[in-house]
Amino acid sequence: MLLEAYARRGGLIENATVYVRAGAKRYYARTPEYLARFFKGLELVEPGIVSTPLWRPEPTRVGRPQPVDAFAGVGVKL
């Protein structure tokens, strides 16, 4: 399954398992393609659905933003 293969990258499934066993709410890893379904009927603002720090990053003194396993997108009504 694509989602499972994606979640296994970087130990996401193992980390989520520890998180849930510690008493936290269940965690669901989602791909950017899966998240795109929530934007149906909307126009995605550039750059679309990307790693959160890469959504219109501002220049910094400490270097370039690095991708993380969290995604962001903004949609506007058509």
SEFIZA-3560 file (N, C-alpha, C; in Angstrom, 3 decimals):
REM SEFIZA-3560
<numar><xx>0.854</xx><yy>-1.177</yy><zz>0.000</zz><atom>N</atom></numar>
<numar><xx>0.000</xx><yy>0.000</yy><zz>0.000</zz><atom>CA</atom></numar>
<numar><xx>0.899</xx><yy>1.239</yy><zz>0.000</zz><atom>C</atom></numar>
<numar><xx>0.579</xx><yy>2.194</yy><zz>-0.859</zz><atom>N</atom></numar>
<numar><xx>1.400</xx><yy>3.391</yy><zz>-1.013</zz><atom>CA</atom></numar>
<numar><xx>1.518</xx><yy>4.170</yy><zz>0.289</zz><atom>C</atom></numar>
<numar><xx>0.405</xx><yy>4.386</yy><zz>0.976</zz><atom>N</atom></numar>
<numar><xx>0.433</xx><yy>5.163</yy><zz>2.215</zz><atom>CA</atom></numar>
<numar><xx>1.326</xx><yy>4.499</yy><zz>3.254</zz><atom>C</atom></numar>
<numar><xx>1.227</xx><yy>3.184</yy><zz>3.359</zz><atom>N</atom></numar>
<numar><xx>2.056</xx><yy>2.477</yy><zz>4.341</zz><atom>CA</atom></numar>
<numar><xx>3.533</xx><yy>2.598</yy><zz>3.989</zz><atom>C</atom></numar>
<numar><xx>3.874</xx><yy>2.453</yy><zz>2.710</zz><atom>N</atom></numar>
<numar><xx>5.270</xx><yy>2.587</yy><zz>2.286</zz><atom>CA</atom></numar>
<numar><xx>5.771</xx><yy>3.992</yy><zz>2.584</zz><atom>C</atom></numar>
<numar><xx>4.950</xx><yy>4.978</yy><zz>2.341</zz><atom>N</atom></numar>
<numar><xx>5.327</xx><yy>6.361</yy><zz>2.614</zz><atom>CA</atom></numar>
<numar><xx>5.546</xx><yy>6.558</yy><zz>4.122</zz><atom>C</atom></numar>
<numar><xx>4.642</xx><yy>6.045</yy><zz>4.938</zz><atom>N</atom></numar>
<numar><xx>4.723</xx><yy>6.226</yy><zz>6.389</zz><atom>CA</atom></numar>
<numar><xx>5.914</xx><yy>5.494</yy><zz>6.991</zz><atom>C</atom></numar>
<numar><xx>6.329</xx><yy>4.400</yy><zz>6.387</zz><atom>N</atom></numar>
<numar><xx>7.479</xx><yy>3.655</yy><zz>6.918</zz><atom>CA</atom></numar>
<numar><xx>8.777</xx><yy>4.412</yy><zz>6.724</zz><atom>C</atom></numar>
<numar><xx>8.807</xx><yy>5.294</yy><zz>5.728</zz><atom>N</atom></numar>
<numar><xx>10.022</xx><yy>6.082</yy><zz>5.479</zz><atom>CA</atom></numar>
<numar><xx>10.294</xx><yy>6.951</yy><zz>6.698</zz><atom>C</atom></numar>
<numar><xx>11.469</xx><yy>6.875</yy><zz>7.213</zz><atom>N</atom></numar>
<numar><xx>11.839</xx><yy>7.705</yy><zz>8.352</zz><atom>CA</atom></numar>
<numar><xx>11.262</xx><yy>7.233</yy><zz>9.679</zz><atom>C</atom></numar>
<numar><xx>10.700</xx><yy>6.026</yy><zz>9.733</zz><atom>N</atom></numar>
<numar><xx>10.213</xx><yy>5.493</yy><zz>10.999</zz><atom>CA</atom></numar>
<numar><xx>8.901</xx><yy>6.094</yy><zz>11.482</zz><atom>C</atom></numar>
<numar><xx>8.096</xx><yy>6.657</yy><zz>10.586</zz><atom>N</atom></numar>
<numar><xx>6.848</xx><yy>7.302</yy><zz>11.017</zz><atom>CA</atom></numar>
<numar><xx>5.892</xx><yy>6.338</yy><zz>11.708</zz><atom>C</atom></numar>
<numar><xx>5.774</xx><yy>5.118</yy><zz>11.200</zz><atom>N</atom></numar>
<numar><xx>4.852</xx><yy>4.156</yy><zz>11.815</zz><atom>CA</atom></numar>
<numar><xx>5.312</xx><yy>3.804</yy><zz>13.217</zz><atom>C</atom></numar>
<numar><xx>6.602</xx><yy>3.553</yy><zz>13.377</zz><atom>N</atom></numar>
<numar><xx>7.123</xx><yy>3.223</yy><zz>14.699</zz><atom>CA</atom></numar>
<numar><xx>6.921</xx><yy>4.382</yy><zz>15.676</zz><atom>C</atom></numar>
<numar><xx>7.189</xx><yy>5.597</yy><zz>15.228</zz><atom>N</atom></numar>
<numar><xx>7.009</xx><yy>6.774</yy><zz>16.081</zz><atom>CA</atom></numar>
<numar><xx>5.543</xx><yy>6.965</yy><zz>16.460</zz><atom>C</atom></numar>
<numar><xx>4.637</xx><yy>6.785</yy><zz>15.502</zz><atom>N</atom></numar>
<numar><xx>3.208</xx><yy>6.931</yy><zz>15.782</zz><atom>CA</atom></numar>
<numar><xx>2.737</xx><yy>5.870</yy><zz>16.763</zz><atom>C</atom></numar>
<numar><xx>3.279</xx><yy>4.655</yy><zz>16.649</zz><atom>N</atom></numar>
<numar><xx>2.905</xx><yy>3.567</yy><zz>17.562</zz><atom>CA</atom></numar>
<numar><xx>3.293</xx><yy>3.916</yy><zz>18.995</zz><atom>C</atom></numar>
<numar><xx>4.505</xx><yy>4.399</yy><zz>19.192</zz><atom>N</atom></numar>
<numar><xx>4.964</xx><yy>4.805</yy><zz>20.532</zz><atom>CA</atom></numar>
<numar><xx>4.078</xx><yy>5.924</yy><zz>21.062</zz><atom>C</atom></numar>
<numar><xx>3.748</xx><yy>6.875</yy><zz>20.214</zz><atom>N</atom></numar>
<numar><xx>2.902</xx><yy>8.020</yy><zz>20.577</zz><atom>CA</atom></numar>
<numar><xx>1.530</xx><yy>7.551</yy><zz>21.066</zz><atom>C</atom></numar>
<numar><xx>0.903</xx><yy>6.631</yy><zz>20.329</zz><atom>N</atom></numar>
<numar><xx>-0.428</xx><yy>6.134</yy><zz>20.697</zz><atom>CA</atom></numar>
<numar><xx>-0.364</xx><yy>5.293</yy><zz>21.968</zz><atom>C</atom></numar>
<numar><xx>0.640</xx><yy>4.448</yy><zz>22.088</zz><atom>N</atom></numar>
<numar><xx>0.774</xx><yy>3.604</yy><zz>23.288</zz><atom>CA</atom></numar>
<numar><xx>1.003</xx><yy>4.426</yy><zz>24.549</zz><atom>C</atom></numar>
<numar><xx>1.510</xx><yy>5.635</yy><zz>24.379</zz><atom>N</atom></numar>
<numar><xx>1.730</xx><yy>6.515</yy><zz>25.526</zz><atom>CA</atom></numar>
<numar><xx>0.430</xx><yy>7.183</yy><zz>25.978</zz><atom>C</atom></numar>
<numar><xx>-0.672</xx><yy>6.878</yy><zz>25.297</zz><atom>N</atom></numar>
<numar><xx>-1.968</xx><yy>7.408</yy><zz>25.710</zz><atom>CA</atom></numar>
<numar><xx>-2.472</xx><yy>8.572</yy><zz>24.872</zz><atom>C</atom></numar>
<numar><xx>-1.760</xx><yy>8.904</yy><zz>23.816</zz><atom>N</atom></numar>
<numar><xx>-2.175</xx><yy>10.027</yy><zz>22.968</zz><atom>CA</atom></numar>
<numar><xx>-3.269</xx><yy>9.590</yy><zz>21.993</zz><atom>C</atom></numar>
<numar><xx>-3.876</xx><yy>10.555</yy><zz>21.359</zz><atom>N</atom></numar>
<numar><xx>-4.883</xx><yy>10.270</yy><zz>20.330</zz><atom>CA</atom></numar>
<numar><xx>-4.203</xx><yy>9.565</yy><zz>19.166</zz><atom>C</atom></numar>
<numar><xx>-4.989</xx><yy>8.767</yy><zz>18.448</zz><atom>N</atom></numar>
<numar><xx>-4.461</xx><yy>8.037</yy><zz>17.300</zz><atom>CA</atom></numar>
<numar><xx>-3.928</xx><yy>9.017</yy><zz>16.261</zz><atom>C</atom></numar>
<numar><xx>-2.821</xx><yy>8.656</yy><zz>15.619</zz><atom>N</atom></numar>
<numar><xx>-2.149</xx><yy>9.488</yy><zz>14.628</zz><atom>CA</atom></numar>
<numar><xx>-2.283</xx><yy>8.819</yy><zz>13.263</zz><atom>C</atom></numar>
<numar><xx>-2.686</xx><yy>9.569</yy><zz>12.266</zz><atom>N</atom></numar>
<numar><xx>-2.836</xx><yy>9.041</yy><zz>10.915</zz><atom>CA</atom></numar>
<numar><xx>-1.876</xx><yy>9.754</yy><zz>9.971</zz><atom>C</atom></numar>
<numar><xx>-0.947</xx><yy>9.025</yy><zz>9.398</zz><atom>N</atom></numar>
<numar><xx>-0.032</xx><yy>9.597</yy><zz>8.409</zz><atom>CA</atom></numar>
<numar><xx>-0.768</xx><yy>9.680</yy><zz>7.079</zz><atom>C</atom></numar>
<numar><xx>-0.668</xx><yy>10.819</yy><zz>6.408</zz><atom>N</atom></numar>
<numar><xx>-1.334</xx><yy>11.031</yy><zz>5.122</zz><atom>CA</atom></numar>
<numar><xx>-0.326</xx><yy>11.523</yy><zz>4.093</zz><atom>C</atom></numar>
<numar><xx>-0.466</xx><yy>11.078</yy><zz>2.869</zz><atom>N</atom></numar>
<numar><xx>0.391</xx><yy>11.556</yy><zz>1.789</zz><atom>CA</atom></numar>
<numar><xx>-0.144</xx><yy>12.886</yy><zz>1.270</zz><atom>C</atom></numar>
<numar><xx>0.696</xx><yy>13.675</yy><zz>0.600</zz><atom>N</atom></numar>
<numar><xx>0.198</xx><yy>14.901</yy><zz>-0.024</zz><atom>CA</atom></numar>
<numar><xx>-0.927</xx><yy>14.612</yy><zz>-1.028</zz><atom>C</atom></numar>
<numar><xx>-0.828</xx><yy>13.488</yy><zz>-1.729</zz><atom>N</atom></numar>
<numar><xx>-1.877</xx><yy>13.118</yy><zz>-2.680</zz><atom>CA</atom></numar>
<numar><xx>-3.208</xx><yy>12.870</yy><zz>-1.969</zz><atom>C</atom></numar>
<numar><xx>-3.163</xx><yy>12.240</yy><zz>-0.819</zz><atom>N</atom></numar>
<numar><xx>-4.376</xx><yy>12.006</yy><zz>-0.034</zz><atom>CA</atom></numar>
<numar><xx>-4.966</xx><yy>13.341</yy><zz>0.438</zz><atom>C</atom></numar>
<numar><xx>-4.111</xx><yy>14.224</yy><zz>0.928</zz><atom>N</atom></numar>
<numar><xx>-4.569</xx><yy>15.522</yy><zz>1.423</zz><atom>CA</atom></numar>
<numar><xx>-5.207</xx><yy>16.362</yy><zz>0.320</zz><atom>C</atom></numar>
<numar><xx>-4.774</xx><yy>16.170</yy><zz>-0.914</zz><atom>N</atom></numar>
<numar><xx>-5.322</xx><yy>16.942</yy><zz>-2.037</zz><atom>CA</atom></numar>
<numar><xx>-6.831</xx><yy>16.749</yy><zz>-2.158</zz><atom>C</atom></numar>
<numar><xx>-7.362</xx><yy>15.629</yy><zz>-1.693</zz><atom>N</atom></numar>
<numar><xx>-8.816</xx><yy>15.384</yy><zz>-1.756</zz><atom>CA</atom></numar>
<numar><xx>-9.593</xx><yy>16.415</yy><zz>-0.948</zz><atom>C</atom></numar>
<numar><xx>-8.988</xx><yy>16.956</yy><zz>0.109</zz><atom>N</atom></numar>
<numar><xx>-9.676</xx><yy>17.946</yy><zz>0.938</zz><atom>CA</atom></numar>
<numar><xx>-9.799</xx><yy>19.295</yy><zz>0.234</zz><atom>C</atom></numar>
<numar><xx>-9.073</xx><yy>19.468</yy><zz>-0.851</zz><atom>N</atom></numar>
<numar><xx>-9.102</xx><yy>20.722</yy><zz>-1.590</zz><atom>CA</atom></numar>
<numar><xx>-9.979</xx><yy>20.643</yy><zz>-2.837</zz><atom>C</atom></numar>
<numar><xx>-10.753</xx><yy>19.580</yy><zz>-2.964</zz><atom>N</atom></numar>
<numar><xx>-11.627</xx><yy>19.418</yy><zz>-4.130</zz><atom>CA</atom></numar>
<numar><xx>-12.601</xx><yy>20.595</yy><zz>-4.199</zz><atom>C</atom></numar>
<numar><xx>-12.699</xx><yy>21.209</yy><zz>-5.370</zz><atom>N</atom></numar>
<numar><xx>-13.575</xx><yy>22.355</yy><zz>-5.550</zz><atom>CA</atom></numar>
<numar><xx>-12.912</xx><yy>23.683</yy><zz>-5.211</zz><atom>C</atom></numar>
<numar><xx>-11.669</xx><yy>23.627</yy><zz>-4.783</zz><atom>N</atom></numar>
<numar><xx>-10.911</xx><yy>24.834</yy><zz>-4.461</zz><atom>CA</atom></numar>
<numar><xx>-9.718</xx><yy>24.941</yy><zz>-5.403</zz><atom>C</atom></numar>
<numar><xx>-9.210</xx><yy>26.122</yy><zz>-5.560</zz><atom>N</atom></numar>
<numar><xx>-7.990</xx><yy>26.315</yy><zz>-6.331</zz><atom>CA</atom></numar>
<numar><xx>-6.835</xx><yy>26.409</yy><zz>-5.345</zz><atom>C</atom></numar>
<numar><xx>-5.844</xx><yy>25.526</yy><zz>-5.504</zz><atom>N</atom></numar>
<numar><xx>-4.684</xx><yy>25.545</yy><zz>-4.620</zz><atom>CA</atom></numar>
<numar><xx>-3.819</xx><yy>26.757</yy><zz>-4.934</zz><atom>C</atom></numar>
<numar><xx>-3.421</xx><yy>27.470</yy><zz>-3.882</zz><atom>N</atom></numar>
<numar><xx>-2.504</xx><yy>28.594</yy><zz>-4.017</zz><atom>CA</atom></numar>
<numar><xx>-1.094</xx><yy>28.019</yy><zz>-4.154</zz><atom>C</atom></numar>
<numar><xx>-0.279</xx><yy>28.601</yy><zz>-5.034</zz><atom>N</atom></numar>
<numar><xx>1.106</xx><yy>28.146</yy><zz>-5.206</zz><atom>CA</atom></numar>
<numar><xx>1.872</xx><yy>28.289</yy><zz>-3.900</zz><atom>C</atom></numar>
<numar><xx>2.643</xx><yy>27.331</yy><zz>-3.502</zz><atom>N</atom></numar>
<numar><xx>3.178</xx><yy>26.218</yy><zz>-4.267</zz><atom>CA</atom></numar>
<numar><xx>2.377</xx><yy>24.933</yy><zz>-4.164</zz><atom>C</atom></numar>
<numar><xx>1.145</xx><yy>24.976</yy><zz>-3.702</zz><atom>N</atom></numar>
<numar><xx>0.329</xx><yy>23.765</yy><zz>-3.582</zz><atom>CA</atom></numar>
<numar><xx>0.507</xx><yy>23.112</yy><zz>-2.227</zz><atom>C</atom></numar>
<numar><xx>0.406</xx><yy>21.794</yy><zz>-2.205</zz><atom>N</atom></numar>
<numar><xx>0.581</xx><yy>21.031</yy><zz>-0.961</zz><atom>CA</atom></numar>
<numar><xx>2.043</xx><yy>20.597</yy><zz>-0.897</zz><atom>C</atom></numar>
<numar><xx>2.761</xx><yy>21.161</yy><zz>0.054</zz><atom>N</atom></numar>
<numar><xx>4.202</xx><yy>20.897</yy><zz>0.185</zz><atom>CA</atom></numar>
<numar><xx>4.554</xx><yy>20.738</yy><zz>1.656</zz><atom>C</atom></numar>
<numar><xx>5.768</xx><yy>20.312</yy><zz>1.902</zz><atom>N</atom></numar>
<numar><xx>6.267</xx><yy>20.226</yy><zz>3.277</zz><atom>CA</atom></numar>
<numar><xx>6.112</xx><yy>21.603</yy><zz>3.928</zz><atom>C</atom></numar>
<numar><xx>5.584</xx><yy>21.639</yy><zz>5.142</zz><atom>N</atom></numar>
<numar><xx>5.214</xx><yy>22.891</yy><zz>5.802</zz><atom>CA</atom></numar>
<numar><xx>6.285</xx><yy>23.985</yy><zz>5.765</zz><atom>C</atom></numar>
<numar><xx>7.544</xx><yy>23.710</yy><zz>6.082</zz><atom>N</atom></numar>
<numar><xx>8.522</xx><yy>24.800</yy><zz>6.052</zz><atom>CA</atom></numar>
<numar><xx>8.826</xx><yy>25.319</yy><zz>4.640</zz><atom>C</atom></numar>
<numar><xx>8.397</xx><yy>24.564</yy><zz>3.623</zz><atom>N</atom></numar>
<numar><xx>8.674</xx><yy>24.966</yy><zz>2.252</zz><atom>CA</atom></numar>
<numar><xx>7.520</xx><yy>25.738</yy><zz>1.612</zz><atom>C</atom></numar>
<numar><xx>6.445</xx><yy>25.964</yy><zz>2.367</zz><atom>N</atom></numar>
<numar><xx>5.315</xx><yy>26.724</yy><zz>1.822</zz><atom>CA</atom></numar>
<numar><xx>5.659</xx><yy>28.205</yy><zz>1.929</zz><atom>C</atom></numar>
<numar><xx>6.096</xx><yy>28.759</yy><zz>0.818</zz><atom>N</atom></numar>
<numar><xx>6.508</xx><yy>30.162</yy><zz>0.733</zz><atom>CA</atom></numar>
<numar><xx>7.504</xx><yy>30.527</yy><zz>1.836</zz><atom>C</atom></numar>
<numar><xx>8.635</xx><yy>29.870</yy><zz>1.855</zz><atom>N</atom></numar>
<numar><xx>9.613</xx><yy>30.137</yy><zz>2.923</zz><atom>CA</atom></numar>
<numar><xx>10.217</xx><yy>31.529</yy><zz>2.819</zz><atom>C</atom></numar>
<numar><xx>10.422</xx><yy>32.127</yy><zz>3.945</zz><atom>N</atom></numar>
<numar><xx>11.085</xx><yy>33.431</yy><zz>4.028</zz><atom>CA</atom></numar>
<numar><xx>12.584</xx><yy>33.199</yy><zz>4.182</zz><atom>C</atom></numar>
<numar><xx>13.398</xx><yy>34.073</yy><zz>3.600</zz><atom>N</atom></numar>
<numar><xx>14.847</xx><yy>33.941</yy><zz>3.817</zz><atom>CA</atom></numar>
<numar><xx>15.184</xx><yy>34.084</yy><zz>5.301</zz><atom>C</atom></numar>
<numar><xx>16.152</xx><yy>33.323</yy><zz>5.746</zz><atom>N</atom></numar>
<numar><xx>16.575</xx><yy>33.400</yy><zz>7.146</zz><atom>CA</atom></numar>
<numar><xx>18.087</xx><yy>33.556</yy><zz>7.217</zz><atom>C</atom></numar>
<numar><xx>18.563</xx><yy>33.913</yy><zz>8.382</zz><atom>N</atom></numar>
<numar><xx>20.010</xx><yy>34.033</yy><zz>8.597</zz><atom>CA</atom></numar>
<numar><xx>20.657</xx><yy>32.692</yy><zz>8.893</zz><atom>C</atom></numar>
<numar><xx>19.848</xx><yy>31.688</yy><zz>9.220</zz><atom>N</atom></numar>
<numar><xx>20.408</xx><yy>30.404</yy><zz>9.639</zz><atom>CA</atom></numar>
<numar><xx>20.379</xx><yy>29.343</yy><zz>8.546</zz><atom>C</atom></numar>
<numar><xx>20.006</xx><yy>29.700</yy><zz>7.350</zz><atom>N</atom></numar>
<numar><xx>20.020</xx><yy>28.730</yy><zz>6.259</zz><atom>CA</atom></numar>
<numar><xx>18.654</xx><yy>28.514</yy><zz>5.645</zz><atom>C</atom></numar>
<numar><xx>18.603</xx><yy>27.560</yy><zz>4.750</zz><atom>N</atom></numar>
<numar><xx>17.371</xx><yy>27.258</yy><zz>4.040</zz><atom>CA</atom></numar>
<numar><xx>16.475</xx><yy>26.340</yy><zz>4.870</zz><atom>C</atom></numar>
<numar><xx>15.152</xx><yy>26.544</yy><zz>4.799</zz><atom>N</atom></numar>
<numar><xx>14.234</xx><yy>25.628</yy><zz>5.489</zz><atom>CA</atom></numar>
<numar><xx>14.387</xx><yy>24.212</yy><zz>4.934</zz><atom>C</atom></numar>
<numar><xx>14.281</xx><yy>23.229</yy><zz>5.807</zz><atom>N</atom></numar>
<numar><xx>14.399</xx><yy>21.830</yy><zz>5.422</zz><atom>CA</atom></numar>
<numar><xx>13.025</xx><yy>21.164</yy><zz>5.474</zz><atom>C</atom></numar>
<numar><xx>12.749</xx><yy>20.251</yy><zz>4.548</zz><atom>N</atom></numar>
<numar><xx>11.446</xx><yy>19.569</yy><zz>4.560</zz><atom>CA</atom></numar>
<numar><xx>11.267</xx><yy>18.703</yy><zz>5.810</zz><atom>C</atom></numar>
<numar><xx>10.025</xx><yy>18.597</yy><zz>6.253</zz><atom>N</atom></numar>
<numar><xx>9.644</xx><yy>17.732</yy><zz>7.370</zz><atom>CA</atom></numar>
<numar><xx>8.449</xx><yy>16.894</yy><zz>6.920</zz><atom>C</atom></numar>
<numar><xx>8.046</xx><yy>15.921</yy><zz>7.712</zz><atom>N</atom></numar>
<numar><xx>6.898</xx><yy>15.073</yy><zz>7.366</zz><atom>CA</atom></numar>
<numar><xx>5.598</xx><yy>15.677</yy><zz>7.877</zz><atom>C</atom></numar>
<numar><xx>5.367</xx><yy>16.926</yy><zz>7.534</zz><atom>N</atom></numar>
<numar><xx>4.105</xx><yy>17.619</yy><zz>7.797</zz><atom>CA</atom></numar>
<numar><xx>3.853</xx><yy>18.481</yy><zz>6.571</zz><atom>C</atom></numar>
<numar><xx>2.613</xx><yy>18.558</yy><zz>6.134</zz><atom>N</atom></numar>
<numar><xx>2.305</xx><yy>19.220</yy><zz>4.882</zz><atom>CA</atom></numar>
<numar><xx>1.294</xx><yy>20.331</yy><zz>5.058</zz><atom>C</atom></numar>
<numar><xx>1.390</xx><yy>21.334</yy><zz>4.184</zz><atom>N</atom></numar>
<numar><xx>0.492</xx><yy>22.482</yy><zz>4.240</zz><atom>CA</atom></numar>
<numar><xx>0.034</xx><yy>22.832</yy><zz>2.837</zz><atom>C</atom></numar>
<numar><xx>-1.138</xx><yy>23.419</yy><zz>2.769</zz><atom>N</atom></numar>
<numar><xx>-1.672</xx><yy>23.917</yy><zz>1.507</zz><atom>CA</atom></numar>
<numar><xx>-2.749</xx><yy>24.940</yy><zz>1.819</zz><atom>C</atom></numar>
<numar><xx>-2.985</xx><yy>25.829</yy><zz>0.891</zz><atom>N</atom></numar>
<numar><xx>-4.041</xx><yy>26.834</yy><zz>1.028</zz><atom>CA</atom></numar>
<numar><xx>-4.879</xx><yy>26.767</yy><zz>-0.246</zz><atom>C</atom></numar>
<numar><xx>-6.191</xx><yy>26.729</yy><zz>-0.069</zz><atom>N</atom></numar>
<numar><xx>-7.093</xx><yy>26.718</yy><zz>-1.218</zz><atom>CA</atom></numar>
<numar><xx>-8.064</xx><yy>27.875</yy><zz>-1.147</zz><atom>C</atom></numar>
<numar><xx>-8.442</xx><yy>28.392</yy><zz>-2.305</zz><atom>N</atom></numar>
<numar><xx>-9.422</xx><yy>29.471</yy><zz>-2.375</zz><atom>CA</atom></numar>
<numar><xx>-10.618</xx><yy>28.998</yy><zz>-3.195</zz><atom>C</atom></numar>
<numar><xx>-11.794</xx><yy>29.555</yy><zz>-2.839</zz><atom>N</atom></numar>
<numar><xx>-13.003</xx><yy>29.211</yy><zz>-3.580</zz><atom>CA</atom></numar>
<numar><xx>-12.884</xx><yy>29.685</yy><zz>-5.020</zz><atom>C</atom></numar>
<numar><xx>-13.356</xx><yy>28.853</yy><zz>-5.923</zz><atom>N</atom></numar>
<numar><xx>-13.341</xx><yy>29.220</yy><zz>-7.338</zz><atom>CA</atom></numar>
<numar><xx>-14.463</xx><yy>30.180</yy><zz>-7.648</zz><atom>C</atom></numar>
//
